[in-house]
Amino acid sequence: MSIDRFALLLGSARLASGVSFLVDPLRANRFWGDSDEPTPTARLLLRSMGYRDALVGGLLAAAALRDQNTRGWFLASAGADAADLLGGMSVRQEMKRSQHLIAVGGAVIGVGAGLWGAARRTTTAEQESGERG
């Protein structure tokens, strides 16, 4: 059984990021460049982002470990980062330069990684058995 290492790496990173927003959203928010105390509404959104990232990351990693097709989870990951990118661009004038670089830069990297993961050629055990049969 082969493991899609890139899917496992990206899924694990997204899962860890999501869990960090669930366990300590204030510290995670500081890690992503915001030193200010978030409002209660912002804390709710940080936790929502944590649930989303933990879910998508965990399912991407699980698909990789089970040697299942990971394309859909890569696209979900890219879509989540695209939404973050669009949201970040709409408030970029209100962000400090460091926040803008970290948040928007991270989203750009995430979109690229998700799209590359979905577009690359992979061979799963299921595909190999179908080609041989």
Sequence and secondary structure as in RCSB ss.txt:
>XXXX:A:sequence
MSIDRFALLLGSARLASGVSFLVDPLRANRFWGDSDEPTPTARLLLRSMGYRDALVGGLLAAAALRDQNTRGWFL
ASAGADAADLLGGMSVRQEMKRSQHLIAVGGAVIGVGAGLWGAARRTTTAEQESGERG
>XXXX:A:secstr
    HHHHHHHHHHHHHHHHHHH HHHHHHHTT  S   HHHHHHHHHHHHHHHHHHHHHHHHHHTT   HHHHH
HHHHHHHHHHHHHHHTGGGS HHHIIIIIHHHHHHHHHHHHHHHS    HHHHHHHH 
